[in-house]
Structure formats: structure tokens, C-alpha cells
Amino acid sequence: MPEQKPQNSIAIHHHRSVNATAALNHNWPLVITLWLLMAIPGIPALLIVSLLITLLLIGPVESTVLMSLLNPHYLTAPWAVIVHGSSGAILFLTMPWQFSPALRHHHPKWHRASGRLVLLSGYTLAVSGIWMHLFLTPDELGMRFIGLLALSSGMILAFSMAFYAVLNRQFNQHRRWVCRAVAITLAALTPLFIEVVADLTLGQMVAIKPLLAPFFYDYGRLLGMGLNLLVAECLLRKTQLFAY
């Protein structure tokens, strides 16, 4: 006759399982922070893409306010801008949810489906960024373009490693590479914040101020990628902030 487990042991095990499930949360601080950061390029991208599609399909929009949001230069390569903006908007809507433990646990199919969208939109964003640069600013092939190549290559590598890890069920490595992919993707925004701080401090020095704008224009992406990856690696080592 098989040995029966005591009722209190079963109850304790059930209680622990319930507590473990209840401990899963949406990780709102991180999810909302990512949304806010991605909204900076994401919302303008949605507006620009909508305006470009409207112009291509219908014609000029009467609203001068809306048209003022659109750089006329974009009309020289509208599809490059549309593809780049659309992929950025999809990434903006889906990426933050990847860091919600509750969503991953309770809706694994949705997590996997949205993860595939993140992967495809990340690839598209990286490649279309180069496409857009070559069509809109073909003469600028200096450090700014090199920074773009490094950023796009880093995104593709990080997203690919994250996908490879999850295929091999190496979930801890998958988590790490997703964090790195986000850090690299957001590197285009980091110079904006650094430039504001630099302008408020070093910008008061007359001799330095004229040098700040050209420096960030050429080296901003590289600087942002380096700083973001440094912060991400420190957080991955010391905290569970990115745990999901």
C-alpha cells in the first residue's frame, strides 16, 4: 500500500504554490518606465507614419499644425520612414510587456507571440534605420553613420542571441540578452538626456558650448550604447530589476 502524505504537508505545499503564484506581479515600475522612454520616439513615429501614409494615399492634409510635424525631407524616401517608424511603434507597444512576470506566467502564448513581434520589429528597426540614413543623408558617412552601424548591428546581435537562448530553453541567458537588446535600442535616446545635462553644466562655458552639439551629433549613439550597456550589466549583476 503506497504511503500517503500527511494532509498538513499537502496543505503547506499548496500554500507555498499559491504564494509563489501570487508573488508574480506585473513589475509596473519597470514596464511603465520603458513605456515612457519608448513613448519619446514612439508617439512622434506614429504621427509621422500616419501623416506619410495619408499623403501617399489621399494627398496633402489641410491642417498646418499636423503638416508642421512632418519634415519635408521625409518625402524623398517615404517608405523608408514608414517602415522605420512602424517597426519602432510596434516595438514601443510590445517590448515593455516582455518584462511582466505575471503576464508571462498567466498568458504564456501571448508572451511568446508578442516576443516574436518584438524580435521582428527589432530587426526591421535596425535595418530600416540604415536604409533611412542612406536615402535621406547619403553624404553623411562619417562617425554618425558608423555609430548607426554599430547600434543596428548590436540590436540584431542582442535580439538574435535572446532568440537563440529561448530556443535552447536557456531562460536566464534569454533574459540577459533581452535586457541588452533594450539597452542598445534605447541608446538613441540617451544622448538627448546627456546633452541636456551637459548643456546645463558645461554649456555655461563659452569655449566648450560650441563643441557639444557636433560631438553629440557624431558620437551620441556610441556614447549612449556604451552607457546603457554598462548600466544594464550592473543592474543584471546586482539586482533583480530585470527579472521576469
N, C-alpha and C positions, 0 to 999 in steps of 0.2 A: 504494500500500500504506500503510495507516494506521500512524502512528508508535506504537510500543509503549513503554509506560512502563517504566523500569528496575525490576527486581524489588526492589531495595533501597528505591526510592521508594514502591512499593506496601506494602512491609513497614512502613516508617515511618508511612505514613498509617493502616494497620491498627492499629499500636501506639498511635498517638495516639487513635484512636477507642475502643479498649479502655480506655485510661487515662481518657478523658473519661467513659465509662460507669461505670467503677469509682469515679470521684471522686464520683459521686452517692451520697449517704447518706440515712439516714432523718432526719437533723437531730434526733437524740434529745434533746439538751438543751432545745430549744425545744418539741418535741412533749410531752415529759414535764412541763415547766413549765406548759404550757397545760392538760394533764390535771389536774395538781394544783390549779391555780387554779379550773378549772371543776368539779372534784370538790367544792369547798366548797359551792356551791349544788346541784350535780347529784345527789349521793348523797342528801341530805335530800329533794330533789324526787322522786326515785324512790320513797323510802319513803312520803312523803305521798300521792303519786298511788296507790300500791298500796293503802294503807290506805283512802283515799276510795273507790276502786273496790270494794274488799271490803265496805265499809259499805253502799254503794249496792246491791250485788248480793246480798250474803249477810246482812248485819246486823252488829251490834256484835261486836268482837273481844274475846275473854276476857283477852288479855294486857294488863295495866295498863301495862306498860313500853312496848309499842307504841302504845297509846292516848295515853300521855303525850306522844308525839311530835307528835300531831295537835292543832292549835289548834281548839277547838270552833267558833270564828268561821268557819272554812273551810266548815262545813256549811251556812252561809247562801247560799253561791254555789259549790257543789262543782264544777260543770262548768268554771267559770272557772279554778279552781285546778288541775283535772285537765289542761285544755288548756295552761295556762301551764307547769305542771310537766313535762308530757310533752314539750313542744317544747324546754324547757330541757335535759331529759335527752338528747334526740336530738342537740341541739347539742353537749352535753358529750361524747358518744361519737364524733361525726363531725368536728367542727371541727379538733381538733389534727392529724388526719391530712392535712389540706389543706396542711400545712407540711412534708411529707416529699417531698423531690425524688425519692428512689428510688421511692416508691410512685407518684408522678405519671408517672415515666418508664416504669416496668415494667408498671404497671396503669392505663393512661390511662382505660379505660372505668369502672373502679371510682372513680377520682378524679373523673370527671365526674358519675357517679351520686351519690356522696356529697356532691359540691358542690351538687347540686340539693337534696339533703336539708338541707344547711346553709342554703341560701337560704330554703326553705320554713319550716324551723323558726325561722330568724331573724325572718322576717316574723311568724309566729304568736306567737313570744315577745314581740315588740314590741307587737302589737295586744292580745294577751290580758293583758299587764301593765296596760294602761289599763282593760280590761274588769274585771279583778280589783279594781283600785283603786276604780272607780266603784261596784261592788257591795258590797265589804267596808268601804270607808271613804268613803261618798258625801259626807260633810260636810267632808272634808279637801280643799279645792280651792285651797289656798294655794301657797306656794313648793315644797312637796314634790311636789304634783301637776304644777306647771309643770316641775320637774326631770324628772319621769317622762315628760311630753310631749316634752321636748327629747331625752331619751335614746331614746325609742321612735322619734321622727322621725329622729334621727341614725342609728339602726340601719337603718331602712328605706332611707334615702338611701344609706348606705355599701354595703349589700348590693345595692341596685339599680344603683349605679354599677359595682360589681365585675362584676355580671352583664352589664351593657351593654358593658363593656370586653372581656370574654371573647367576647361575640357578634361583636364587631368585630375579634377577634384582636389586641387591644392588651394583650398579656400582662403587660407591665411595669405598665401602669395597673391592670390587674386585680389584680396582686399588691399594689399600694399600697392599693387600696380594700378588699381583704380584710383587710389589716393594720389599717386604720382601723375596719373593722366589728368586728373582735375587740376593739380598744381601747375602743370605745364600749360593746360588750356587757359587758365586764369592769368598766365604770365603776361598776356597782352594788356591786362588791366592794371597790374601792379605799378608800372611806370607812372600812371595817372596820379596815384596816391603819393608816390615818392616825389614826383615833380611838384606837387602842391606843397609838401613839407620842405623840399629844397628851396622852392621859391620864397617861402615864408622865412626861411633862415638864411641860407647862402645868397638868396636873391637880393638881400639888402646890400650886399657888397657889389658896388658898381662894376668892378673889374670882372667879377665872376658871372653876374647875371646874363650877359650876352652869350655865354658859353653853355648855359644849362639847356636851353631849347634844342640846339643842334645835337648835344650829347644824348639827350633822351630820345630824340628822333632816330638817331642811328643805332644806339646801343640799348634802347629801352627794353626790347624783347629779351635780349640776352640777360640783361640785369634782372628783369622780372622772373625769368625762368630759373636763374640761379638762386635767387632769394626764396622763391616759392618752394623749390625742391628742398632747400635747406630747412625751411620751416616744417614742411611735410615730414621729412626724415626725423627731425627732432620730436615731433608730436607722435610719430609712429613708435619711436623708441621709448618715450617716457610716459605716454598717456594712452587711454583707450578712447580718445576723442573720435577717431575714425572707425571704431569698432562697429560692425554691423553683421 
